[in-house]
């Protein structure tokens, strides 16, 4: 075996550990920061003499319940946004429908341009209150980043690579699935991360249409002037948004084609 061959083999063997070390280096700080913030909030609240309202709002069962509602609403919103926006983005990059892209993007921009609370209230007047209405409003508000990034990511794929795929006999669907989408994944996932943070933030307003979530703690803290309840709700919301953004970053790095590292 030649020296060059041995060196190539050693580099190939060393590449996966190097990638994992890079992931750890880029993403290890955020969990520590979040854990410190949550622990500090817990110790601060535990040191206070809480009244009956604060104890009812901040007991473990109540916190798990509203956090679960918030996670559920945010996760369903993100799933719907990904399905709708990625599918629409792929269709709008096909030659036959490319002319529609500016109009659909402008329509998606309407949802984000409206004040979130106004959008939810208008939808509740039309559709009634509840989780379903909140989901529709949140999807309308968060769909734009994923749709726009899907279109941009696919359109930015090198046309020579697409022609090369076609030249070796790949069908249009195979080119899309094996060339265009894998190379567009980093850009698409950047949009998904933005949509996740938007969904978590705007989901706090879902409490105004009886969809639950951490917004209830924030509203209770403001209305009843209970700072521990308000701060706990705000910290949990921020921690949830940052956690999901961190997970999105980890997943984006894991799905990134190795050649793009």
ChimeraX commands (.cxc) that place a marker at each C-alpha (Angstrom):
marker #1 position 0.00,0.00,0.00 radius 0.5
marker #1 position 1.36,3.39,-0.99 radius 0.5
marker #1 position 1.81,6.29,1.37 radius 0.5
marker #1 position -0.83,8.27,-0.52 radius 0.5
marker #1 position -3.36,5.44,-0.25 radius 0.5
marker #1 position -2.64,5.01,3.46 radius 0.5
marker #1 position -3.04,8.73,4.04 radius 0.5
marker #1 position -6.38,8.80,2.20 radius 0.5
marker #1 position -7.66,5.89,4.24 radius 0.5
marker #1 position -6.63,7.51,7.49 radius 0.5
marker #1 position -8.37,10.75,6.53 radius 0.5
marker #1 position -11.55,8.88,5.62 radius 0.5
marker #1 position -11.50,7.08,8.96 radius 0.5
marker #1 position -10.87,10.30,10.84 radius 0.5
marker #1 position -13.60,12.31,9.13 radius 0.5
marker #1 position -16.66,11.07,11.09 radius 0.5
marker #1 position -15.07,11.69,14.56 radius 0.5
marker #1 position -13.99,15.12,13.34 radius 0.5
marker #1 position -17.55,15.91,12.30 radius 0.5
marker #1 position -18.91,14.82,15.68 radius 0.5
marker #1 position -16.31,16.93,17.45 radius 0.5
marker #1 position -17.37,19.89,15.33 radius 0.5
marker #1 position -21.02,19.31,16.25 radius 0.5
marker #1 position -20.15,19.12,19.93 radius 0.5
marker #1 position -18.05,22.27,19.74 radius 0.5
marker #1 position -20.78,24.25,17.97 radius 0.5
marker #1 position -23.75,23.07,20.00 radius 0.5
marker #1 position -22.55,22.25,23.52 radius 0.5
marker #1 position -22.94,25.75,24.98 radius 0.5
marker #1 position -26.68,26.30,24.58 radius 0.5
marker #1 position -27.87,23.36,26.76 radius 0.5
marker #1 position -25.61,24.55,29.57 radius 0.5
marker #1 position -26.92,28.11,29.32 radius 0.5
marker #1 position -30.55,26.92,29.30 radius 0.5
marker #1 position -29.99,24.58,32.24 radius 0.5
marker #1 position -28.40,27.42,34.22 radius 0.5
marker #1 position -31.28,29.79,33.43 radius 0.5
marker #1 position -33.95,27.25,34.40 radius 0.5
marker #1 position -32.11,26.28,37.60 radius 0.5
marker #1 position -31.67,29.93,38.56 radius 0.5
marker #1 position -35.38,30.60,38.00 radius 0.5
marker #1 position -36.35,27.53,40.03 radius 0.5
marker #1 position -34.11,28.47,42.95 radius 0.5
marker #1 position -35.38,32.05,42.90 radius 0.5
marker #1 position -39.05,31.04,42.89 radius 0.5
marker #1 position -38.41,28.41,45.60 radius 0.5
marker #1 position -36.90,31.09,47.86 radius 0.5
marker #1 position -40.05,33.25,47.73 radius 0.5
marker #1 position -43.06,33.18,50.03 radius 0.5
marker #1 position -45.75,32.50,47.42 radius 0.5
marker #1 position -49.42,33.30,47.96 radius 0.5
marker #1 position -52.25,30.94,47.00 radius 0.5
marker #1 position -52.59,32.28,43.44 radius 0.5
marker #1 position -48.87,31.92,42.77 radius 0.5
marker #1 position -48.74,28.41,44.25 radius 0.5
marker #1 position -51.67,27.27,42.08 radius 0.5
marker #1 position -50.08,28.74,38.96 radius 0.5
marker #1 position -46.58,27.44,39.65 radius 0.5
marker #1 position -47.21,23.93,40.94 radius 0.5
marker #1 position -45.45,21.18,38.99 radius 0.5
marker #1 position -48.63,19.69,37.54 radius 0.5
marker #1 position -49.83,23.02,36.17 radius 0.5
marker #1 position -46.43,23.86,34.69 radius 0.5
marker #1 position -46.15,20.48,32.96 radius 0.5
marker #1 position -49.69,20.82,31.61 radius 0.5
marker #1 position -49.28,24.27,30.05 radius 0.5
marker #1 position -45.77,23.46,28.80 radius 0.5
marker #1 position -47.14,20.31,27.17 radius 0.5
marker #1 position -49.89,22.34,25.51 radius 0.5
marker #1 position -47.35,24.84,24.24 radius 0.5
marker #1 position -45.04,22.14,22.86 radius 0.5
marker #1 position -47.99,20.38,21.23 radius 0.5
marker #1 position -49.25,23.54,19.52 radius 0.5
marker #1 position -45.75,24.51,18.36 radius 0.5
marker #1 position -44.92,21.01,17.09 radius 0.5
marker #1 position -48.19,20.63,15.16 radius 0.5
marker #1 position -47.72,24.09,13.68 radius 0.5
marker #1 position -44.20,23.28,12.53 radius 0.5
marker #1 position -45.24,19.92,11.05 radius 0.5
marker #1 position -48.06,21.53,9.08 radius 0.5
marker #1 position -45.81,24.38,7.95 radius 0.5
marker #1 position -43.12,21.98,6.72 radius 0.5
marker #1 position -45.61,19.80,4.83 radius 0.5
marker #1 position -47.41,22.76,3.23 radius 0.5
marker #1 position -44.45,25.07,2.58 radius 0.5
marker #1 position -41.92,22.50,1.34 radius 0.5
marker #1 position -44.50,20.90,-0.97 radius 0.5
marker #1 position -45.57,24.29,-2.31 radius 0.5
marker #1 position -41.96,25.44,-2.63 radius 0.5
marker #1 position -41.01,22.37,-4.65 radius 0.5
marker #1 position -44.00,22.83,-6.98 radius 0.5
marker #1 position -43.20,26.51,-7.46 radius 0.5
marker #1 position -39.67,25.70,-8.62 radius 0.5
marker #1 position -40.94,23.46,-11.44 radius 0.5
marker #1 position -40.82,25.16,-14.83 radius 0.5
marker #1 position -44.58,24.98,-15.41 radius 0.5
marker #1 position -45.44,26.74,-12.13 radius 0.5
marker #1 position -42.44,28.99,-11.59 radius 0.5
marker #1 position -44.39,32.05,-12.73 radius 0.5
marker #1 position -46.71,31.63,-9.72 radius 0.5
marker #1 position -43.91,31.90,-7.14 radius 0.5
marker #1 position -44.07,35.71,-6.64 radius 0.5
marker #1 position -47.86,35.63,-6.14 radius 0.5
marker #1 position -47.80,32.73,-3.66 radius 0.5
marker #1 position -44.91,34.28,-1.75 radius 0.5
marker #1 position -46.81,37.58,-1.56 radius 0.5
marker #1 position -49.87,35.74,-0.26 radius 0.5
marker #1 position -47.79,33.99,2.41 radius 0.5
marker #1 position -46.31,37.34,3.36 radius 0.5
marker #1 position -49.79,38.66,4.19 radius 0.5
marker #1 position -50.07,36.27,7.14 radius 0.5
marker #1 position -46.77,37.40,8.63 radius 0.5
marker #1 position -47.38,41.08,7.88 radius 0.5
marker #1 position -50.54,41.13,10.03 radius 0.5
marker #1 position -50.17,41.55,13.80 radius 0.5
marker #1 position -50.33,38.05,15.28 radius 0.5
marker #1 position -52.94,38.87,17.90 radius 0.5
marker #1 position -55.13,40.57,15.27 radius 0.5
marker #1 position -54.88,37.53,12.99 radius 0.5
marker #1 position -55.86,35.16,15.81 radius 0.5
marker #1 position -58.78,37.33,16.91 radius 0.5
marker #1 position -60.11,37.65,13.36 radius 0.5
marker #1 position -59.87,33.90,12.85 radius 0.5
marker #1 position -61.61,33.25,16.18 radius 0.5
marker #1 position -64.51,35.50,15.12 radius 0.5
marker #1 position -64.79,33.52,11.89 radius 0.5
marker #1 position -64.00,29.97,13.08 radius 0.5
marker #1 position -64.56,30.10,16.83 radius 0.5
marker #1 position -62.05,29.70,19.63 radius 0.5
marker #1 position -59.89,26.67,20.33 radius 0.5
marker #1 position -56.72,24.86,19.30 radius 0.5
marker #1 position -57.80,24.38,15.68 radius 0.5
marker #1 position -58.18,28.10,15.12 radius 0.5
marker #1 position -54.85,28.76,16.83 radius 0.5
marker #1 position -53.15,26.25,14.51 radius 0.5
marker #1 position -54.54,27.93,11.40 radius 0.5
marker #1 position -53.34,31.33,12.60 radius 0.5
marker #1 position -49.90,30.06,13.57 radius 0.5
marker #1 position -49.44,28.24,10.26 radius 0.5
marker #1 position -50.41,31.38,8.35 radius 0.5
marker #1 position -47.94,33.37,10.44 radius 0.5
marker #1 position -44.99,30.93,10.19 radius 0.5
marker #1 position -45.28,29.56,6.64 radius 0.5
marker #1 position -43.33,32.30,4.85 radius 0.5
marker #1 position -39.74,31.49,6.00 radius 0.5
marker #1 position -40.00,27.83,5.02 radius 0.5
marker #1 position -41.70,28.55,1.69 radius 0.5
marker #1 position -39.21,31.26,0.75 radius 0.5
marker #1 position -36.17,29.21,1.81 radius 0.5
marker #1 position -37.40,26.14,-0.06 radius 0.5
marker #1 position -37.74,28.14,-3.27 radius 0.5
marker #1 position -34.39,29.88,-2.79 radius 0.5
marker #1 position -32.58,26.69,-1.77 radius 0.5
marker #1 position -33.73,24.69,-4.78 radius 0.5
marker #1 position -33.21,27.55,-7.23 radius 0.5
marker #1 position -29.64,28.02,-5.99 radius 0.5
marker #1 position -28.61,24.43,-6.75 radius 0.5
marker #1 position -25.93,24.44,-9.45 radius 0.5
marker #1 position -27.65,23.83,-12.78 radius 0.5
marker #1 position -24.63,21.83,-13.97 radius 0.5
marker #1 position -25.35,19.23,-11.27 radius 0.5
marker #1 position -28.97,19.00,-12.37 radius 0.5
marker #1 position -27.93,18.58,-16.01 radius 0.5
marker #1 position -25.40,15.95,-14.96 radius 0.5
marker #1 position -28.13,13.99,-13.21 radius 0.5
marker #1 position -30.33,14.16,-16.26 radius 0.5
marker #1 position -27.38,13.20,-18.44 radius 0.5
marker #1 position -26.90,9.89,-16.63 radius 0.5
marker #1 position -30.54,9.01,-17.16 radius 0.5
marker #1 position -32.17,10.17,-13.91 radius 0.5
marker #1 position -35.84,11.05,-14.09 radius 0.5
marker #1 position -37.02,14.53,-13.02 radius 0.5
marker #1 position -38.30,13.05,-9.73 radius 0.5
marker #1 position -34.98,11.32,-9.10 radius 0.5
marker #1 position -33.09,14.56,-9.79 radius 0.5
marker #1 position -35.35,16.37,-7.32 radius 0.5
marker #1 position -35.01,13.75,-4.57 radius 0.5
marker #1 position -31.33,12.88,-5.04 radius 0.5
marker #1 position -29.79,16.15,-6.19 radius 0.5
marker #1 position -31.91,19.26,-5.61 radius 0.5
marker #1 position -33.48,18.58,-2.20 radius 0.5
marker #1 position -30.31,17.19,-0.50 radius 0.5
marker #1 position -28.33,20.24,-1.60 radius 0.5
marker #1 position -31.14,22.60,-0.56 radius 0.5
marker #1 position -31.52,21.03,2.90 radius 0.5
marker #1 position -29.33,23.57,4.78 radius 0.5
marker #1 position -31.31,26.51,3.40 radius 0.5
marker #1 position -34.69,24.81,3.98 radius 0.5
marker #1 position -33.80,23.91,7.57 radius 0.5
marker #1 position -32.75,27.49,8.26 radius 0.5
marker #1 position -36.31,28.47,7.36 radius 0.5
marker #1 position -37.71,25.68,9.54 radius 0.5
marker #1 position -35.69,26.96,12.51 radius 0.5
marker #1 position -37.11,30.44,11.99 radius 0.5
marker #1 position -40.63,29.01,11.76 radius 0.5
marker #1 position -40.10,27.05,14.98 radius 0.5
marker #1 position -39.10,30.15,16.94 radius 0.5
marker #1 position -42.00,32.12,15.45 radius 0.5
marker #1 position -44.44,29.34,16.35 radius 0.5
marker #1 position -43.25,29.16,19.97 radius 0.5
marker #1 position -43.37,32.93,20.39 radius 0.5
marker #1 position -46.75,33.51,18.76 radius 0.5
marker #1 position -48.24,30.45,20.51 radius 0.5
marker #1 position -48.17,32.46,23.74 radius 0.5
marker #1 position -51.02,34.49,22.23 radius 0.5
marker #1 position -53.10,31.35,21.71 radius 0.5
marker #1 position -54.26,31.66,25.31 radius 0.5
marker #1 position -56.50,34.57,24.24 radius 0.5
marker #1 position -58.58,32.17,22.11 radius 0.5
marker #1 position -58.66,29.39,24.72 radius 0.5
marker #1 position -55.94,27.22,23.19 radius 0.5
marker #1 position -53.83,27.02,26.34 radius 0.5
marker #1 position -50.06,27.16,26.52 radius 0.5
marker #1 position -47.52,29.16,28.47 radius 0.5
marker #1 position -49.20,32.41,27.51 radius 0.5
marker #1 position -51.69,31.76,30.30 radius 0.5
marker #1 position -48.93,32.16,32.89 radius 0.5
marker #1 position -47.77,35.41,31.33 radius 0.5
marker #1 position -51.29,36.84,31.15 radius 0.5
marker #1 position -52.02,35.78,34.74 radius 0.5
marker #1 position -48.80,37.39,35.93 radius 0.5
marker #1 position -49.62,40.66,34.17 radius 0.5
marker #1 position -53.31,40.86,35.13 radius 0.5
marker #1 position -52.81,39.90,38.77 radius 0.5
marker #1 position -49.42,41.60,39.16 radius 0.5
marker #1 position -47.69,38.39,40.20 radius 0.5
marker #1 position -44.07,38.77,39.08 radius 0.5
marker #1 position -43.01,35.17,39.88 radius 0.5
marker #1 position -45.78,33.82,37.61 radius 0.5
marker #1 position -44.96,36.31,34.85 radius 0.5
marker #1 position -41.21,35.69,34.95 radius 0.5
marker #1 position -41.62,31.91,35.10 radius 0.5
marker #1 position -43.90,31.94,32.06 radius 0.5
marker #1 position -41.50,34.20,30.15 radius 0.5
marker #1 position -38.43,32.13,31.04 radius 0.5
marker #1 position -40.12,28.85,30.08 radius 0.5
marker #1 position -41.26,30.31,26.76 radius 0.5
marker #1 position -37.80,31.65,25.95 radius 0.5
marker #1 position -36.17,28.39,27.03 radius 0.5
marker #1 position -38.55,26.38,24.84 radius 0.5
marker #1 position -37.88,28.59,21.80 radius 0.5
marker #1 position -34.11,28.39,22.29 radius 0.5
marker #1 position -34.24,24.63,22.87 radius 0.5
marker #1 position -36.14,24.03,19.64 radius 0.5
marker #1 position -33.81,26.38,17.76 radius 0.5
marker #1 position -30.84,24.44,19.18 radius 0.5
marker #1 position -32.38,21.12,18.14 radius 0.5
marker #1 position -33.01,22.56,14.69 radius 0.5
marker #1 position -29.35,23.55,14.44 radius 0.5
marker #1 position -28.18,20.07,15.46 radius 0.5
marker #1 position -30.52,18.39,12.96 radius 0.5
marker #1 position -29.43,20.81,10.21 radius 0.5
marker #1 position -25.79,19.92,10.79 radius 0.5
marker #1 position -26.55,16.18,10.85 radius 0.5
marker #1 position -28.51,16.37,7.58 radius 0.5
marker #1 position -26.04,18.64,5.83 radius 0.5
marker #1 position -24.30,16.76,2.98 radius 0.5
marker #1 position -20.69,16.07,4.10 radius 0.5
marker #1 position -19.26,17.91,1.12 radius 0.5
marker #1 position -20.92,21.15,2.33 radius 0.5
marker #1 position -19.29,21.12,5.79 radius 0.5
marker link #1:1,2 radius 0.2
marker link #1:2,3 radius 0.2
marker link #1:3,4 radius 0.2
marker link #1:4,5 radius 0.2
marker link #1:5,6 radius 0.2
marker link #1:6,7 radius 0.2
marker link #1:7,8 radius 0.2
marker link #1:8,9 radius 0.2
marker link #1:9,10 radius 0.2
marker link #1:10,11 radius 0.2
marker link #1:11,12 radius 0.2
marker link #1:12,13 radius 0.2
marker link #1:13,14 radius 0.2
marker link #1:14,15 radius 0.2
marker link #1:15,16 radius 0.2
marker link #1:16,17 radius 0.2
marker link #1:17,18 radius 0.2
marker link #1:18,19 radius 0.2
marker link #1:19,20 radius 0.2
marker link #1:20,21 radius 0.2
marker link #1:21,22 radius 0.2
marker link #1:22,23 radius 0.2
marker link #1:23,24 radius 0.2
marker link #1:24,25 radius 0.2
marker link #1:25,26 radius 0.2
marker link #1:26,27 radius 0.2
marker link #1:27,28 radius 0.2
marker link #1:28,29 radius 0.2
marker link #1:29,30 radius 0.2
marker link #1:30,31 radius 0.2
marker link #1:31,32 radius 0.2
marker link #1:32,33 radius 0.2
marker link #1:33,34 radius 0.2
marker link #1:34,35 radius 0.2
marker link #1:35,36 radius 0.2
marker link #1:36,37 radius 0.2
marker link #1:37,38 radius 0.2
marker link #1:38,39 radius 0.2
marker link #1:39,40 radius 0.2
marker link #1:40,41 radius 0.2
marker link #1:41,42 radius 0.2
marker link #1:42,43 radius 0.2
marker link #1:43,44 radius 0.2
marker link #1:44,45 radius 0.2
marker link #1:45,46 radius 0.2
marker link #1:46,47 radius 0.2
marker link #1:47,48 radius 0.2
marker link #1:48,49 radius 0.2
marker link #1:49,50 radius 0.2
marker link #1:50,51 radius 0.2
marker link #1:51,52 radius 0.2
marker link #1:52,53 radius 0.2
marker link #1:53,54 radius 0.2
marker link #1:54,55 radius 0.2
marker link #1:55,56 radius 0.2
marker link #1:56,57 radius 0.2
marker link #1:57,58 radius 0.2
marker link #1:58,59 radius 0.2
marker link #1:59,60 radius 0.2
marker link #1:60,61 radius 0.2
marker link #1:61,62 radius 0.2
marker link #1:62,63 radius 0.2
marker link #1:63,64 radius 0.2
marker link #1:64,65 radius 0.2
marker link #1:65,66 radius 0.2
marker link #1:66,67 radius 0.2
marker link #1:67,68 radius 0.2
marker link #1:68,69 radius 0.2
marker link #1:69,70 radius 0.2
marker link #1:70,71 radius 0.2
marker link #1:71,72 radius 0.2
marker link #1:72,73 radius 0.2
marker link #1:73,74 radius 0.2
marker link #1:74,75 radius 0.2
marker link #1:75,76 radius 0.2
marker link #1:76,77 radius 0.2
marker link #1:77,78 radius 0.2
marker link #1:78,79 radius 0.2
marker link #1:79,80 radius 0.2
marker link #1:80,81 radius 0.2
marker link #1:81,82 radius 0.2
marker link #1:82,83 radius 0.2
marker link #1:83,84 radius 0.2
marker link #1:84,85 radius 0.2
marker link #1:85,86 radius 0.2
marker link #1:86,87 radius 0.2
marker link #1:87,88 radius 0.2
marker link #1:88,89 radius 0.2
marker link #1:89,90 radius 0.2
marker link #1:90,91 radius 0.2
marker link #1:91,92 radius 0.2
marker link #1:92,93 radius 0.2
marker link #1:93,94 radius 0.2
marker link #1:94,95 radius 0.2
marker link #1:95,96 radius 0.2
marker link #1:96,97 radius 0.2
marker link #1:97,98 radius 0.2
marker link #1:98,99 radius 0.2
marker link #1:99,100 radius 0.2
marker link #1:100,101 radius 0.2
marker link #1:101,102 radius 0.2
marker link #1:102,103 radius 0.2
marker link #1:103,104 radius 0.2
marker link #1:104,105 radius 0.2
marker link #1:105,106 radius 0.2
marker link #1:106,107 radius 0.2
marker link #1:107,108 radius 0.2
marker link #1:108,109 radius 0.2
marker link #1:109,110 radius 0.2
marker link #1:110,111 radius 0.2
marker link #1:111,112 radius 0.2
marker link #1:112,113 radius 0.2
marker link #1:113,114 radius 0.2
marker link #1:114,115 radius 0.2
marker link #1:115,116 radius 0.2
marker link #1:116,117 radius 0.2
marker link #1:117,118 radius 0.2
marker link #1:118,119 radius 0.2
marker link #1:119,120 radius 0.2
marker link #1:120,121 radius 0.2
marker link #1:121,122 radius 0.2
marker link #1:122,123 radius 0.2
marker link #1:123,124 radius 0.2
marker link #1:124,125 radius 0.2
marker link #1:125,126 radius 0.2
marker link #1:126,127 radius 0.2
marker link #1:127,128 radius 0.2
marker link #1:128,129 radius 0.2
marker link #1:129,130 radius 0.2
marker link #1:130,131 radius 0.2
marker link #1:131,132 radius 0.2
marker link #1:132,133 radius 0.2
marker link #1:133,134 radius 0.2
marker link #1:134,135 radius 0.2
marker link #1:135,136 radius 0.2
marker link #1:136,137 radius 0.2
marker link #1:137,138 radius 0.2
marker link #1:138,139 radius 0.2
marker link #1:139,140 radius 0.2
marker link #1:140,141 radius 0.2
marker link #1:141,142 radius 0.2
marker link #1:142,143 radius 0.2
marker link #1:143,144 radius 0.2
marker link #1:144,145 radius 0.2
marker link #1:145,146 radius 0.2
marker link #1:146,147 radius 0.2
marker link #1:147,148 radius 0.2
marker link #1:148,149 radius 0.2
marker link #1:149,150 radius 0.2
marker link #1:150,151 radius 0.2
marker link #1:151,152 radius 0.2
marker link #1:152,153 radius 0.2
marker link #1:153,154 radius 0.2
marker link #1:154,155 radius 0.2
marker link #1:155,156 radius 0.2
marker link #1:156,157 radius 0.2
marker link #1:157,158 radius 0.2
marker link #1:158,159 radius 0.2
marker link #1:159,160 radius 0.2
marker link #1:160,161 radius 0.2
marker link #1:161,162 radius 0.2
marker link #1:162,163 radius 0.2
marker link #1:163,164 radius 0.2
marker link #1:164,165 radius 0.2
marker link #1:165,166 radius 0.2
marker link #1:166,167 radius 0.2
marker link #1:167,168 radius 0.2
marker link #1:168,169 radius 0.2
marker link #1:169,170 radius 0.2
marker link #1:170,171 radius 0.2
marker link #1:171,172 radius 0.2
marker link #1:172,173 radius 0.2
marker link #1:173,174 radius 0.2
marker link #1:174,175 radius 0.2
marker link #1:175,176 radius 0.2
marker link #1:176,177 radius 0.2
marker link #1:177,178 radius 0.2
marker link #1:178,179 radius 0.2
marker link #1:179,180 radius 0.2
marker link #1:180,181 radius 0.2
marker link #1:181,182 radius 0.2
marker link #1:182,183 radius 0.2
marker link #1:183,184 radius 0.2
marker link #1:184,185 radius 0.2
marker link #1:185,186 radius 0.2
marker link #1:186,187 radius 0.2
marker link #1:187,188 radius 0.2
marker link #1:188,189 radius 0.2
marker link #1:189,190 radius 0.2
marker link #1:190,191 radius 0.2
marker link #1:191,192 radius 0.2
marker link #1:192,193 radius 0.2
marker link #1:193,194 radius 0.2
marker link #1:194,195 radius 0.2
marker link #1:195,196 radius 0.2
marker link #1:196,197 radius 0.2
marker link #1:197,198 radius 0.2
marker link #1:198,199 radius 0.2
marker link #1:199,200 radius 0.2
marker link #1:200,201 radius 0.2
marker link #1:201,202 radius 0.2
marker link #1:202,203 radius 0.2
marker link #1:203,204 radius 0.2
marker link #1:204,205 radius 0.2
marker link #1:205,206 radius 0.2
marker link #1:206,207 radius 0.2
marker link #1:207,208 radius 0.2
marker link #1:208,209 radius 0.2
marker link #1:209,210 radius 0.2
marker link #1:210,211 radius 0.2
marker link #1:211,212 radius 0.2
marker link #1:212,213 radius 0.2
marker link #1:213,214 radius 0.2
marker link #1:214,215 radius 0.2
marker link #1:215,216 radius 0.2
marker link #1:216,217 radius 0.2
marker link #1:217,218 radius 0.2
marker link #1:218,219 radius 0.2
marker link #1:219,220 radius 0.2
marker link #1:220,221 radius 0.2
marker link #1:221,222 radius 0.2
marker link #1:222,223 radius 0.2
marker link #1:223,224 radius 0.2
marker link #1:224,225 radius 0.2
marker link #1:225,226 radius 0.2
marker link #1:226,227 radius 0.2
marker link #1:227,228 radius 0.2
marker link #1:228,229 radius 0.2
marker link #1:229,230 radius 0.2
marker link #1:230,231 radius 0.2
marker link #1:231,232 radius 0.2
marker link #1:232,233 radius 0.2
marker link #1:233,234 radius 0.2
marker link #1:234,235 radius 0.2
marker link #1:235,236 radius 0.2
marker link #1:236,237 radius 0.2
marker link #1:237,238 radius 0.2
marker link #1:238,239 radius 0.2
marker link #1:239,240 radius 0.2
marker link #1:240,241 radius 0.2
marker link #1:241,242 radius 0.2
marker link #1:242,243 radius 0.2
marker link #1:243,244 radius 0.2
marker link #1:244,245 radius 0.2
marker link #1:245,246 radius 0.2
marker link #1:246,247 radius 0.2
marker link #1:247,248 radius 0.2
marker link #1:248,249 radius 0.2
marker link #1:249,250 radius 0.2
marker link #1:250,251 radius 0.2
marker link #1:251,252 radius 0.2
marker link #1:252,253 radius 0.2
marker link #1:253,254 radius 0.2
marker link #1:254,255 radius 0.2
marker link #1:255,256 radius 0.2
marker link #1:256,257 radius 0.2
marker link #1:257,258 radius 0.2
marker link #1:258,259 radius 0.2
marker link #1:259,260 radius 0.2
marker link #1:260,261 radius 0.2
view
